[in-house]
Amino acid sequence: MAVETHGPLSVSSLSFLVHLGRKISECTGEPLEVAFLFQRISVLIQRFNSVLFRETFPAEDETDT
């Protein structure tokens, strides 16, 4: 699954994720699975963006030379 990090989700993406969250809710019995799914995706995007941001800085051994 690809997610654009600098814009809103499309209607079809939003619909897919809500549908997926409802299917997970059916399996687990947890009514908040849709919200949990969006939270997990949000955290994953933030983590990935922080890794990309960190990689824009030179490595420590590169600055010693």
Summary of the structure (lengths in Angstrom):
residues: 65
radius of gyration: 17.3
end to end distance: 40.7
largest distance: 57.7
contacts: 122
relative contact order: 0.11
helix: 68%
strand: 0%
